[in-house]
């Protein structure tokens, strides 16, 4: 719950400062602290446990009614609807146990979606029973109820479970929306990346893969499919690229060694023929001639 908070940075109270600014800020902070206590304290888990226990009680009641009917009337024409309703109630009971286990955690999106689906299925089953105007065979009674009260109890429980699940999904709609947004973003990112890769490398990849098909004359059909499968062709492309890379590296190393030798030779030749060395030799010869004279 987003709250608006007003902050006034002026230390002294001036004439243009609202008189209730400090009281308003204190009230907002107190209200926010109460919300934090409610979210992190024992109030929210207790409410979740109560909700799950009451919902599980209704599910257990309906489950027991339908199981008793299936045990006494095997092969009846209402058996498919009874089996469907029993499966729905069992799945809903598992969600209640899941809610009890995750007291202080948020509901995941898939659980909210499943509860919403169960709510719509309960309402659809309720409409089916209303259309048939009969849930159980005539003169069927359970738990000591009169004959005319067997069907209305199932109607009431079905409608209550459907509305209950709808309200639960509405309360936890943010979790479902968050997971749906994440799913949509992931799909969009993957689609954009795949489209970029396909647009940039489709033609080159097609020509590259077409040049690496092996001759399959005389091979069985399964060997032909294996030899020309995309995975096998891709492996051959990778191997060919690695071989070409090794060849290029070898040629570059040989070229660099040859260029190094030639540069060392050229440097030594220039050193022997440098002008400084020639001038030194001429000066020594001139001094020797002067000494002789």
Backbone as CSV, one residue per row, in Angstrom:
resi,resn,N_x,N_y,N_z,CA_x,CA_y,CA_z,C_x,C_y,C_z
1,UNK,0.855,-1.197,0.000,0.000,0.000,0.000,0.884,1.237,0.000
2,UNK,0.753,2.033,-1.022,1.600,3.221,-1.159,0.974,4.380,-0.399
3,UNK,1.749,5.010,0.445,1.296,6.144,1.242,2.053,7.394,0.828
4,UNK,1.336,8.519,0.786,1.963,9.802,0.480,2.474,10.404,1.775
5,UNK,3.744,10.799,1.759,4.350,11.399,2.944,4.888,12.780,2.589
6,UNK,4.639,13.770,3.469,5.070,15.151,3.252,6.229,15.459,4.177
7,UNK,7.347,15.884,3.591,8.525,16.235,4.375,8.810,17.722,4.196
8,UNK,9.094,18.416,5.316,9.468,19.822,5.305,10.873,19.930,5.878
9,UNK,11.812,20.331,5.033,13.215,20.322,5.416,13.606,21.521,6.280
10,UNK,12.800,22.589,6.386,13.159,23.768,7.163,13.189,23.422,8.648
11,UNK,14.301,23.772,9.285,14.413,23.508,10.723,13.479,24.404,11.529
12,UNK,13.507,25.758,11.360,12.577,26.597,12.132,11.210,26.631,11.460
13,UNK,10.207,26.882,12.230,8.848,27.022,11.725,8.654,28.450,11.231
14,UNK,8.401,28.593,9.945,8.188,29.907,9.365,6.698,30.172,9.214
15,UNK,6.408,31.368,8.754,5.000,31.744,8.679,4.284,31.057,7.522
16,UNK,5.064,30.638,6.485,4.443,29.974,5.347,4.421,28.451,5.493
17,UNK,4.963,27.931,6.549,4.954,26.488,6.765,3.594,26.072,7.320
18,UNK,2.956,25.042,6.762,1.653,24.608,7.294,1.763,24.203,8.754
19,UNK,0.725,24.484,9.490,0.760,24.238,10.934,0.691,22.758,11.263
20,UNK,0.023,21.947,10.412,-0.156,20.528,10.714,0.835,19.641,9.975
21,UNK,1.971,20.209,9.544,2.926,19.407,8.777,3.582,18.340,9.637
22,UNK,3.986,18.692,10.851,4.653,17.728,11.724,3.676,16.643,12.158
23,UNK,2.446,17.019,12.475,1.449,16.032,12.876,1.107,15.086,11.728
24,UNK,1.022,15.640,10.514,0.723,14.807,9.357,1.838,13.801,9.104
25,UNK,3.073,14.228,9.192,4.208,13.333,8.982,4.241,12.244,10.046
26,UNK,3.984,12.602,11.307,3.982,11.609,12.378,2.865,10.595,12.168
27,UNK,1.689,11.046,11.719,0.574,10.135,11.484,0.897,9.164,10.357
28,UNK,1.525,9.660,9.291,1.897,8.796,8.177,2.914,7.747,8.613
29,UNK,3.906,8.161,9.358,4.917,7.222,9.823,4.303,6.174,10.746
30,UNK,3.381,6.602,11.615,2.754,5.655,12.525,1.894,4.658,11.759
31,UNK,1.169,5.161,10.750,0.337,4.271,9.949,1.187,3.264,9.188
32,UNK,2.320,3.713,8.645,3.209,2.805,7.938,3.812,1.772,8.880
33,UNK,4.163,2.180,10.093,4.707,1.221,11.048,3.666,0.177,11.422
34,UNK,2.400,0.591,11.515,1.351,-0.386,11.794,1.210,-1.386,10.660
35,UNK,1.322,-0.919,9.431,1.270,-1.840,8.298,2.436,-2.818,8.328
36,UNK,3.621,-2.341,8.681,4.770,-3.238,8.767,4.586,-4.268,9.874
37,UNK,4.031,-3.847,11.010,3.776,-4.796,12.094,2.758,-5.841,11.657
38,UNK,1.745,-5.413,10.912,0.734,-6.356,10.435,1.323,-7.346,9.432
39,UNK,2.208,-6.856,8.557,2.780,-7.740,7.540,3.819,-8.685,8.125
40,UNK,4.619,-8.212,9.071,5.708,-9.019,9.618,5.376,-9.683,10.949
41,UNK,4.234,-9.356,11.531,3.888,-9.926,12.827,3.095,-11.209,12.699
42,UNK,2.232,-11.438,13.694,1.459,-12.683,13.751,0.054,-12.538,13.194
43,UNK,-0.381,-11.332,12.854,-1.748,-11.154,12.377,-1.994,-11.803,11.031
44,UNK,-1.105,-11.564,10.092,-1.279,-12.110,8.746,-1.166,-13.630,8.709
45,UNK,-0.180,-14.259,9.356,-0.146,-15.730,9.368,-1.365,-16.365,10.020
46,UNK,-1.873,-15.759,11.100,-3.067,-16.309,11.754,-4.267,-16.249,10.819
47,UNK,-4.408,-15.146,10.098,-5.511,-15.028,9.144,-5.368,-16.037,8.008
48,UNK,-4.157,-16.271,7.559,-3.941,-17.263,6.502,-4.285,-18.668,6.981
49,UNK,-3.894,-18.991,8.202,-4.201,-20.318,8.743,-5.707,-20.501,8.888
50,UNK,-6.391,-19.479,9.387,-7.844,-19.573,9.538,-8.529,-19.744,8.187
51,UNK,-8.084,-18.988,7.199,-8.653,-19.107,5.859,-8.433,-20.500,5.287
52,UNK,-7.211,-21.025,5.430,-6.909,-22.345,4.885,-7.685,-23.448,5.599
53,UNK,-7.836,-23.331,6.920,-8.547,-24.366,7.681,-10.029,-24.385,7.326
54,UNK,-10.653,-23.214,7.239,-12.069,-23.166,6.877,-12.300,-23.680,5.457
55,UNK,-11.431,-23.263,4.543,-11.562,-23.731,3.160,-11.335,-25.231,3.073
56,UNK,-10.371,-25.732,3.823,-10.109,-27.167,3.825,-11.270,-27.944,4.436
57,UNK,-11.956,-27.357,5.413,-13.126,-28.016,5.987,-14.235,-28.197,4.965
58,UNK,-14.525,-27.161,4.173,-15.532,-27.293,3.119,-15.121,-28.328,2.076
59,UNK,-13.846,-28.299,1.692,-13.365,-29.268,0.699,-13.468,-30.697,1.232
60,UNK,-13.130,-30.894,2.483,-13.205,-32.231,3.078,-14.648,-32.721,3.152
61,UNK,-15.558,-31.839,3.475,-16.971,-32.214,3.538,-17.477,-32.668,2.167
62,UNK,-17.195,-31.876,1.141,-17.642,-32.243,-0.203,-16.945,-33.503,-0.696
63,UNK,-15.668,-33.652,-0.366,-14.929,-34.849,-0.768,-15.544,-36.098,-0.134
64,UNK,-15.893,-36.026,1.136,-16.495,-37.178,1.816,-17.863,-37.523,1.223
65,UNK,-18.645,-36.512,0.879,-19.964,-36.762,0.282,-19.832,-37.484,-1.049
66,UNK,-18.932,-37.012,-1.910,-18.787,-37.612,-3.236,-18.157,-38.999,-3.162
67,UNK,-17.218,-39.213,-2.238,-16.608,-40.540,-2.103,-17.639,-41.553,-1.617
68,UNK,-18.475,-41.156,-0.690,-19.527,-42.068,-0.215,-20.495,-42.420,-1.335
69,UNK,-20.836,-41.436,-2.161,-21.722,-41.721,-3.294,-21.071,-42.686,-4.283
70,UNK,-19.788,-42.507,-4.570,-19.114,-43.392,-5.522,-18.953,-44.803,-4.972
71,UNK,-18.850,-44.945,-3.670,-18.741,-46.280,-3.084,-20.075,-47.031,-3.114
72,UNK,-21.167,-46.326,-2.952,-22.467,-46.982,-2.911,-23.078,-47.158,-4.296
73,UNK,-22.783,-46.289,-5.238,-23.383,-46.342,-6.572,-22.278,-46.419,-7.626
74,UNK,-21.687,-47.573,-7.721,-20.642,-47.769,-8.733,-21.286,-48.029,-10.096
75,UNK,-20.724,-47.392,-11.134,-21.253,-47.561,-12.475,-22.491,-46.740,-12.768
76,UNK,-22.824,-45.781,-11.912,-23.996,-44.937,-12.156,-23.675,-43.903,-13.235
77,UNK,-24.718,-43.397,-13.876,-24.498,-42.431,-14.960,-23.999,-41.084,-14.449
78,UNK,-24.118,-40.812,-13.158,-23.574,-39.595,-12.576,-22.129,-39.776,-12.093
79,UNK,-21.554,-40.933,-12.362,-20.207,-41.209,-11.870,-19.135,-40.294,-12.480
80,UNK,-19.138,-39.969,-13.789,-18.090,-39.072,-14.328,-18.070,-37.700,-13.664
81,UNK,-19.262,-37.117,-13.429,-19.296,-35.820,-12.750,-18.775,-35.928,-11.322
82,UNK,-19.085,-37.041,-10.656,-18.607,-37.229,-9.288,-17.089,-37.380,-9.244
83,UNK,-16.528,-38.111,-10.209,-15.070,-38.283,-10.251,-14.381,-36.949,-10.533
84,UNK,-14.935,-36.173,-11.458,-14.354,-34.856,-11.766,-14.377,-33.937,-10.556
85,UNK,-15.508,-33.910,-9.871,-15.624,-33.044,-8.697,-14.695,-33.497,-7.570
86,UNK,-14.541,-34.804,-7.399,-13.629,-35.313,-6.367,-12.184,-34.932,-6.668
87,UNK,-11.795,-34.992,-7.935,-10.426,-34.606,-8.310,-10.190,-33.118,-8.064
88,UNK,-11.181,-32.292,-8.394,-11.041,-30.849,-8.159,-10.900,-30.533,-6.675
89,UNK,-11.706,-31.196,-5.859,-11.652,-30.936,-4.420,-10.322,-31.398,-3.839
90,UNK,-9.792,-32.517,-4.335,-8.488,-32.993,-3.854,-7.379,-32.002,-4.203
91,UNK,-7.401,-31.466,-5.424,-6.391,-30.470,-5.812,-6.515,-29.200,-4.981
92,UNK,-7.740,-28.777,-4.703,-7.941,-27.581,-3.883,-7.474,-27.801,-2.448
93,UNK,-7.664,-29.006,-1.929,-7.176,-29.315,-0.580,-5.654,-29.272,-0.518
94,UNK,-4.998,-29.725,-1.579,-3.529,-29.643,-1.628,-3.060,-28.188,-1.613
95,UNK,-3.811,-27.304,-2.275,-3.457,-25.880,-2.231,-3.617,-25.305,-0.827
96,UNK,-4.613,-25.776,-0.087,-4.765,-25.315,1.298,-3.588,-25.755,2.158
97,UNK,-3.157,-26.993,2.000,-1.976,-27.451,2.738,-0.733,-26.670,2.327
98,UNK,-0.638,-26.342,1.059,0.477,-25.532,0.570,0.470,-24.140,1.201
99,UNK,-0.731,-23.587,1.383,-0.838,-22.271,2.018,-0.439,-22.320,3.484
100,UNK,-0.748,-23.417,4.166,-0.354,-23.546,5.572,1.160,-23.674,5.693
101,UNK,1.783,-24.376,4.761,3.241,-24.547,4.806,3.948,-23.213,4.549
102,UNK,3.427,-22.426,3.614,4.039,-21.137,3.261,3.269,-20.004,3.944
103,UNK,3.408,-19.910,5.244,2.648,-18.907,5.984,3.158,-17.498,5.717
104,UNK,4.457,-17.310,5.799,5.053,-15.978,5.700,5.619,-15.675,4.315
105,UNK,5.255,-16.455,3.339,5.763,-16.245,1.989,4.612,-15.883,1.056
106,UNK,4.971,-15.226,-0.024,3.961,-14.855,-1.006,3.527,-16.069,-1.814
107,UNK,2.302,-15.973,-2.298,1.804,-17.038,-3.158,2.475,-16.930,-4.529
108,UNK,2.948,-18.039,-5.071,3.498,-17.984,-6.431,2.395,-17.813,-7.463
109,UNK,2.790,-17.397,-8.639,1.804,-17.139,-9.678,1.073,-18.376,-10.148
110,UNK,1.776,-19.509,-10.210,1.123,-20.728,-10.688,0.045,-21.194,-9.714
111,UNK,0.248,-20.995,-8.404,-0.760,-21.386,-7.421,-2.006,-20.510,-7.536
112,UNK,-1.808,-19.211,-7.754,-2.952,-18.309,-7.933,-3.712,-18.657,-9.209
113,UNK,-2.981,-18.968,-10.282,-3.640,-19.353,-11.534,-4.420,-20.655,-11.369
114,UNK,-3.850,-21.614,-10.630,-4.551,-22.876,-10.396,-5.813,-22.667,-9.563
115,UNK,-5.729,-21.807,-8.556,-6.928,-21.536,-7.743,-7.996,-20.812,-8.559
116,UNK,-7.590,-19.922,-9.442,-8.558,-19.255,-10.317,-9.216,-20.253,-11.265
117,UNK,-8.425,-21.180,-11.794,-8.985,-22.214,-12.663,-9.957,-23.112,-11.906
118,UNK,-9.622,-23.447,-10.663,-10.530,-24.251,-9.850,-11.829,-23.504,-9.567
119,UNK,-11.735,-22.205,-9.339,-12.949,-21.421,-9.101,-13.881,-21.461,-10.310
120,UNK,-13.322,-21.259,-11.493,-14.158,-21.302,-12.692,-14.719,-22.700,-12.927
121,UNK,-13.948,-23.732,-12.587,-14.440,-25.099,-12.761,-15.546,-25.418,-11.766
122,UNK,-15.431,-24.937,-10.539,-16.509,-25.120,-9.562,-17.809,-24.490,-10.048
123,UNK,-17.698,-23.281,-10.558,-18.903,-22.593,-11.039,-19.489,-23.318,-12.247
124,UNK,-18.630,-23.813,-13.144,-19.123,-24.580,-14.293,-19.799,-25.876,-13.846
125,UNK,-19.218,-26.558,-12.862,-19.832,-27.777,-12.337,-21.169,-27.472,-11.659
126,UNK,-21.230,-26.356,-10.982,-22.493,-25.942,-10.360,-23.570,-25.724,-11.419
127,UNK,-23.211,-25.066,-12.520,-24.177,-24.842,-13.592,-24.586,-26.153,-14.255
128,UNK,-23.662,-27.093,-14.370,-24.004,-28.403,-14.936,-25.012,-29.124,-14.053
129,UNK,-24.788,-29.112,-12.763,-25.725,-29.762,-11.848,-27.086,-29.064,-11.850
130,UNK,-27.065,-27.742,-11.959,-28.338,-27.020,-12.042,-29.077,-27.385,-13.328
131,UNK,-28.326,-27.555,-14.427,-28.958,-27.944,-15.681,-29.540,-29.344,-15.633
132,UNK,-28.843,-30.264,-14.985,-29.361,-31.627,-14.846,-30.479,-31.709,-13.807
133,UNK,-30.514,-30.713,-12.899,-31.504,-30.666,-11.820,-31.390,-31.858,-10.880
134,UNK,-30.233,-32.455,-10.862,-30.072,-33.632,-10.011,-28.584,-33.930,-9.869
135,UNK,-28.130,-34.066,-8.635,-26.749,-34.453,-8.368,-26.658,-35.941,-8.086
136,UNK,-27.555,-36.436,-7.278,-27.584,-37.843,-6.887,-28.868,-38.479,-7.417
137,UNK,-28.927,-39.793,-7.412,-30.179,-40.458,-7.826,-31.335,-40.123,-6.882
138,UNK,-32.512,-40.447,-7.327,-33.698,-40.176,-6.508,-33.663,-41.008,-5.227
139,UNK,-34.165,-40.431,-4.164,-34.261,-41.066,-2.845,-32.888,-41.420,-2.266
140,UNK,-31.855,-40.717,-2.724,-30.525,-40.942,-2.131,-30.328,-39.942,-0.996
141,UNK,-29.848,-40.445,0.146,-29.616,-39.594,1.311,-28.306,-40.011,1.965
142,UNK,-27.689,-39.087,2.630,-26.425,-39.355,3.314,-26.414,-38.591,4.632
143,UNK,-25.701,-39.141,5.580,-25.486,-38.533,6.894,-26.804,-38.240,7.630
144,UNK,-27.819,-39.037,7.346,-29.094,-38.870,8.041,-29.939,-37.717,7.557
145,UNK,-29.593,-37.113,6.408,-30.389,-36.001,5.873,-31.653,-36.529,5.207
146,UNK,-32.698,-35.732,5.157,-33.892,-36.147,4.407,-33.592,-36.262,2.911
147,UNK,-34.476,-36.871,2.178,-34.237,-37.141,0.756,-34.138,-35.860,-0.070
148,UNK,-34.855,-34.863,0.235,-34.848,-33.647,-0.568,-33.728,-32.675,-0.250
149,UNK,-32.856,-32.990,0.724,-31.790,-32.068,1.136,-30.391,-32.516,0.684
150,UNK,-30.307,-33.585,-0.067,-28.993,-34.080,-0.489,-28.378,-33.187,-1.560
151,UNK,-29.174,-32.801,-2.552,-28.653,-31.967,-3.635,-28.380,-30.517,-3.209
152,UNK,-29.259,-29.854,-2.468,-28.980,-28.452,-2.105,-27.698,-28.251,-1.308
153,UNK,-27.327,-29.226,-0.481,-26.075,-29.086,0.275,-24.884,-29.028,-0.672
154,UNK,-24.893,-29.877,-1.694,-23.801,-29.870,-2.683,-23.811,-28.567,-3.473
155,UNK,-24.995,-28.061,-3.822,-25.074,-26.779,-4.525,-24.437,-25.651,-3.705
156,UNK,-24.791,-25.602,-2.431,-24.286,-24.526,-1.571,-22.769,-24.610,-1.422
157,UNK,-22.251,-25.828,-1.209,-20.797,-25.977,-1.032,-20.063,-25.634,-2.320
158,UNK,-20.592,-26.067,-3.459,-19.947,-25.763,-4.744,-19.901,-24.259,-4.994
159,UNK,-21.018,-23.586,-4.797,-21.052,-22.146,-5.035,-20.152,-21.398,-4.049
160,UNK,-20.128,-21.847,-2.795,-19.271,-21.192,-1.799,-17.796,-21.356,-2.149
161,UNK,-17.401,-22.553,-2.582,-16.001,-22.774,-2.955,-15.614,-21.961,-4.188
162,UNK,-16.521,-21.864,-5.160,-16.216,-21.082,-6.352,-16.019,-19.606,-6.048
163,UNK,-16.927,-19.023,-5.258,-16.797,-17.602,-4.902,-15.575,-17.376,-4.017
164,UNK,-15.323,-18.303,-3.103,-14.167,-18.181,-2.213,-12.868,-18.150,-3.012
165,UNK,-12.741,-19.066,-3.964,-11.519,-19.112,-4.773,-11.379,-17.878,-5.659
166,UNK,-12.499,-17.352,-6.135,-12.428,-16.124,-6.930,-11.907,-14.956,-6.099
167,UNK,-12.400,-14.816,-4.882,-11.910,-13.744,-4.009,-10.436,-13.948,-3.662
168,UNK,-10.051,-15.193,-3.450,-8.641,-15.460,-3.133,-7.741,-15.082,-4.305
169,UNK,-8.143,-15.438,-5.520,-7.349,-15.072,-6.701,-7.317,-13.563,-6.901
170,UNK,-8.414,-12.878,-6.569,-8.420,-11.417,-6.696,-7.490,-10.759,-5.679
171,UNK,-7.419,-11.308,-4.469,-6.522,-10.741,-3.460,-5.055,-10.936,-3.814
172,UNK,-4.737,-12.053,-4.451,-3.344,-12.362,-4.802,-3.086,-12.136,-6.294
173,UNK,-3.810,-11.209,-6.890,-3.648,-10.964,-8.327,-2.281,-10.380,-8.656
174,UNK,-1.646,-9.691,-7.699,-0.341,-9.075,-7.971,0.726,-10.140,-8.224
175,UNK,0.653,-11.252,-7.489,1.621,-12.336,-7.718,1.443,-12.932,-9.107
176,UNK,0.189,-13.126,-9.517,-0.067,-13.654,-10.854,0.387,-12.679,-11.932
177,UNK,0.100,-11.388,-11.744,0.543,-10.398,-12.726,2.047,-10.283,-12.805
178,UNK,2.730,-10.394,-11.649,4.194,-10.310,-11.654,4.800,-11.468,-12.438
179,UNK,4.307,-12.679,-12.213,4.847,-13.825,-12.946,4.494,-13.768,-14.426
180,UNK,3.313,-13.273,-14.737,2.949,-13.139,-16.152,3.824,-12.111,-16.857
181,UNK,4.124,-11.004,-16.178,5.023,-10.008,-16.779,6.410,-10.587,-17.009
182,UNK,6.913,-11.348,-16.040,8.221,-11.973,-16.223,8.213,-12.936,-17.404
183,UNK,7.140,-13.707,-17.527,7.053,-14.651,-18.636,7.007,-13.929,-19.974
184,UNK,6.224,-12.858,-20.046,6.126,-12.103,-21.304,7.461,-11.461,-21.657
185,UNK,8.162,-10.922,-20.663,9.469,-10.298,-20.919,10.479,-11.334,-21.393
186,UNK,10.493,-12.513,-20.773,11.418,-13.571,-21.205,11.131,-14.004,-22.634
187,UNK,9.851,-14.139,-22.977,9.494,-14.537,-24.340,9.908,-13.460,-25.337
188,UNK,9.682,-12.195,-24.994,10.078,-11.109,-25.897,11.584,-11.050,-26.086
189,UNK,12.346,-11.228,-25.010,13.809,-11.188,-25.117,14.310,-12.326,-25.988
190,UNK,13.784,-13.516,-25.777,14.216,-14.651,-26.596,13.828,-14.465,-28.053
191,UNK,12.638,-13.908,-28.293,12.214,-13.686,-29.669,13.097,-12.658,-30.356
192,UNK,13.437,-11.580,-29.648,14.295,-10.544,-30.237,15.679,-11.096,-30.525
193,UNK,16.237,-11.859,-29.581,17.565,-12.430,-29.806,17.569,-13.406,-30.967
194,UNK,16.559,-14.262,-31.041,16.507,-15.225,-32.137,16.311,-14.533,-33.474
195,UNK,15.505,-13.454,-33.500,15.312,-12.733,-34.757,16.587,-12.032,-35.202
196,UNK,17.344,-11.470,-34.244,18.608,-10.830,-34.599,19.610,-11.843,-35.135
197,UNK,19.691,-12.989,-34.488,20.624,-14.022,-34.945,20.218,-14.548,-36.305
198,UNK,18.906,-14.739,-36.508,18.443,-15.252,-37.794,18.661,-14.242,-38.909
199,UNK,18.421,-12.962,-38.626,18.620,-11.943,-39.660,20.089,-11.759,-40.016
200,UNK,20.979,-11.907,-39.031,22.391,-11.661,-39.291,23.135,-12.837,-39.873
201,UNK,22.734,-14.060,-39.471,23.530,-15.234,-39.827,22.752,-16.281,-40.595
202,UNK,21.537,-15.955,-41.062,20.748,-16.980,-41.733,21.381,-17.394,-43.060
203,UNK,21.755,-16.387,-43.859,22.318,-16.710,-45.172,23.676,-17.388,-45.042
204,UNK,24.555,-16.852,-44.176,25.874,-17.457,-44.006,25.779,-18.868,-43.443
205,UNK,24.874,-19.056,-42.494,24.729,-20.382,-41.909,24.172,-21.369,-42.922
206,UNK,23.251,-20.901,-43.768,22.684,-21.798,-44.766,23.748,-22.253,-45.748
207,UNK,24.570,-21.319,-46.227,25.625,-21.692,-47.167,26.687,-22.539,-46.480
208,UNK,27.004,-22.238,-45.246,28.034,-22.994,-44.533,27.595,-24.418,-44.278
209,UNK,26.362,-24.596,-43.833,25.881,-25.939,-43.535,25.667,-26.759,-44.798
210,UNK,25.295,-26.107,-45.888,25.088,-26.856,-47.124,26.394,-27.406,-47.668
211,UNK,27.515,-26.813,-47.332,28.794,-27.292,-47.837,29.415,-28.385,-47.012
212,UNK,28.780,-28.808,-45.916,29.339,-29.822,-45.042,28.509,-31.096,-45.024
213,UNK,27.686,-31.339,-46.018,26.934,-32.582,-46.099,27.842,-33.701,-46.604
214,UNK,27.728,-34.851,-45.989,28.543,-35.996,-46.377,27.857,-36.780,-47.483
215,UNK,28.602,-37.490,-48.315,27.976,-38.368,-49.309,27.295,-39.544,-48.626
216,UNK,26.044,-39.758,-48.969,25.240,-40.797,-48.308,24.779,-41.859,-49.288
217,UNK,25.514,-42.059,-50.341,25.122,-43.062,-51.328,25.346,-44.456,-50.760
218,UNK,24.310,-45.296,-50.805,24.416,-46.667,-50.329,24.238,-46.841,-48.839
219,UNK,23.969,-45.791,-48.089,23.766,-45.898,-46.644,22.293,-46.143,-46.337
220,UNK,21.999,-46.787,-45.202,20.597,-46.949,-44.796,19.948,-45.605,-44.501
221,UNK,18.622,-45.644,-44.379,17.880,-44.392,-44.183,18.206,-43.741,-42.849
222,UNK,18.327,-44.565,-41.776,18.618,-43.956,-40.477,20.031,-43.380,-40.431
223,UNK,20.988,-44.020,-41.171,22.334,-43.461,-41.238,22.352,-42.165,-42.038
224,UNK,21.525,-42.083,-43.084,21.439,-40.856,-43.873,20.889,-39.716,-43.026
225,UNK,19.834,-40.005,-42.253,19.273,-38.969,-41.388,20.265,-38.524,-40.325
226,UNK,21.024,-39.488,-39.778,22.009,-39.131,-38.762,23.153,-38.316,-39.358
227,UNK,23.587,-38.674,-40.573,24.714,-37.970,-41.187,24.344,-36.545,-41.582
228,UNK,23.089,-36.340,-41.997,22.658,-35.017,-42.443,21.794,-34.282,-41.419
229,UNK,21.830,-34.741,-40.175,21.070,-34.040,-39.135,21.732,-32.701,-38.827
230,UNK,20.969,-31.717,-38.351,21.564,-30.401,-38.043,22.650,-30.456,-36.988
231,UNK,22.508,-31.358,-36.009,23.523,-31.451,-34.961,24.840,-31.960,-35.527
232,UNK,24.758,-33.000,-36.361,25.981,-33.547,-36.953,26.648,-32.530,-37.866
233,UNK,25.852,-31.829,-38.662,26.415,-30.820,-39.559,27.054,-29.691,-38.763
234,UNK,26.424,-29.285,-37.683,26.999,-28.227,-36.847,28.316,-28.659,-36.227
235,UNK,28.405,-29.928,-35.800,29.664,-30.431,-35.249,30.762,-30.430,-36.301
236,UNK,30.402,-30.808,-37.525,31.407,-30.792,-38.591,31.852,-29.367,-38.901
237,UNK,30.927,-28.425,-38.833,31.294,-27.024,-39.066,32.250,-26.535,-37.995
238,UNK,31.976,-26.893,-36.737,32.857,-26.478,-35.644,34.239,-27.090,-35.798
239,UNK,34.292,-28.376,-36.165,35.588,-29.019,-36.367,36.359,-28.374,-37.512
240,UNK,35.655,-28.072,-38.608,36.333,-27.426,-39.736,36.836,-26.036,-39.363
241,UNK,36.038,-25.304,-38.605,36.481,-23.974,-38.177,37.692,-24.052,-37.260
242,UNK,37.722,-25.060,-36.373,38.880,-25.203,-35.484,40.138,-25.569,-36.272
243,UNK,39.986,-26.422,-37.283,41.142,-26.763,-38.115,41.660,-25.534,-38.863
244,UNK,40.737,-24.769,-39.435,41.151,-23.554,-40.140,41.825,-22.566,-39.199
245,UNK,41.331,-22.476,-37.973,41.935,-21.571,-37.004,43.343,-22.016,-36.633
246,UNK,43.530,-23.320,-36.443,44.872,-23.821,-36.137,45.837,-23.574,-37.291
247,UNK,45.348,-23.743,-38.538,46.193,-23.500,-39.700,46.593,-22.031,-39.780
248,UNK,45.642,-21.140,-39.518,45.950,-19.709,-39.566,46.948,-19.330,-38.488
249,UNK,46.805,-19.893,-37.291,47.739,-19.596,-36.205,49.134,-20.093,-36.541
250,UNK,49.225,-21.284,-37.162,50.532,-21.823,-37.548,51.199,-20.935,-38.587
251,UNK,50.419,-20.498,-39.603,50.980,-19.626,-40.626,51.424,-18.285,-40.034
252,UNK,50.655,-17.753,-39.123,51.041,-16.481,-38.509,52.309,-16.614,-37.682
253,UNK,52.452,-17.728,-36.964,53.667,-17.925,-36.166,54.890,-18.087,-37.056
254,UNK,54.732,-18.825,-38.188,55.858,-18.981,-39.107,56.248,-17.643,-39.724
255,UNK,55.249,-16.863,-40.117,55.538,-15.554,-40.706,56.223,-14.630,-39.715
256,UNK,55.782,-14.674,-38.469,56.402,-13.813,-37.456,57.838,-14.227,-37.171
257,UNK,58.135,-15.552,-37.188,59.512,-16.000,-36.956,60.433,-15.575,-38.092
258,UNK,59.926,-15.686,-39.348,60.742,-15.279,-40.502,61.004,-13.781,-40.458
259,UNK,59.987,-13.008,-40.148,60.176,-11.553,-40.090,61.123,-11.171,-38.962
260,UNK,61.132,-11.917,-37.865,62.054,-11.627,-36.764,63.489,-11.889,-37.151
261,UNK,63.721,-12.997,-37.860,65.086,-13.295,-38.303,65.592,-12.236,-39.271
262,UNK,64.747,-11.832,-40.223,65.191,-10.827,-41.203,65.474,-9.495,-40.525
263,UNK,64.668,-9.132,-39.533,64.909,-7.857,-38.852,66.194,-7.901,-38.044
264,UNK,66.503,-9.062,-37.438,67.762,-9.165,-36.685,68.969,-9.070,-37.610
265,UNK,68.858,-9.705,-38.787,69.965,-9.614,-39.750,70.146,-8.173,-40.231
266,UNK,69.083,-7.508,-40.565,69.178,-6.128,-41.045,69.762,-5.210,-39.996
267,UNK,69.432,-5.436,-38.728,69.972,-4.603,-37.665,71.460,-4.787,-37.483
268,UNK,71.958,-6.026,-37.621,73.403,-6.263,-37.486,74.171,-5.639,-38.640
269,UNK,73.633,-5.687,-39.865,74.310,-5.086,-41.018,74.421,-3.579,-40.861
270,UNK,73.378,-2.986,-40.408,73.430,-1.532,-40.226,74.422,-1.162,-39.148
271,UNK,74.553,-2.010,-38.132,75.490,-1.708,-37.053,76.945,-1.782,-37.526
272,UNK,77.292,-2.691,-38.409,78.671,-2.812,-38.896,79.028,-1.689,-39.854
273,UNK,78.005,-1.143,-40.477,78.279,-0.106,-41.470,77.855,1.274,-40.979
274,UNK,77.873,1.495,-39.743,77.427,2.796,-39.229,78.504,3.849,-39.455
275,UNK,78.162,5.133,-39.655,79.140,6.214,-39.885,80.023,6.470,-38.691
276,UNK,79.546,6.240,-37.509,80.365,6.475,-36.315,81.569,5.550,-36.282
277,UNK,81.360,4.315,-36.660,82.479,3.361,-36.690,83.513,3.756,-37.733
278,UNK,83.048,4.208,-38.915,83.988,4.621,-39.956,84.792,5.830,-39.515
279,UNK,84.184,6.806,-38.855,84.921,7.977,-38.390,85.956,7.597,-37.340
280,UNK,85.608,6.657,-36.490,86.593,6.222,-35.486,87.803,5.568,-36.119
281,UNK,87.565,4.754,-37.148,88.693,4.113,-37.839,89.586,5.152,-38.540
282,UNK,88.988,6.169,-39.172,89.788,7.201,-39.853,90.616,8.011,-38.870
283,UNK,90.096,8.328,-37.705,90.849,9.082,-36.687,92.045,8.290,-36.183
284,UNK,91.885,6.997,-35.991,93.000,6.151,-35.525,94.109,6.080,-36.572
285,UNK,93.751,5.976,-37.849,94.775,5.928,-38.902,95.542,7.246,-38.994
286,UNK,94.858,8.372,-38.805,95.541,9.681,-38.877,96.530,9.838,-37.738
287,UNK,96.215,9.388,-36.542,97.129,9.481,-35.408,98.367,8.583,-35.620
288,UNK,98.151,7.425,-36.178,99.300,6.536,-36.436,100.251,7.149,-37.460
289,UNK,99.757,7.810,-38.459,100.605,8.453,-39.474,101.393,9.600,-38.866
290,UNK,100.770,10.392,-37.977,101.469,11.517,-37.331,102.581,11.027,-36.427
291,UNK,102.414,9.924,-35.747,103.464,9.380,-34.882,104.667,8.907,-35.705
292,UNK,104.432,8.315,-36.825,105.527,7.850,-37.663,106.371,9.028,-38.174
293,UNK,105.693,10.112,-38.522,106.447,11.258,-39.026,107.248,11.904,-37.905
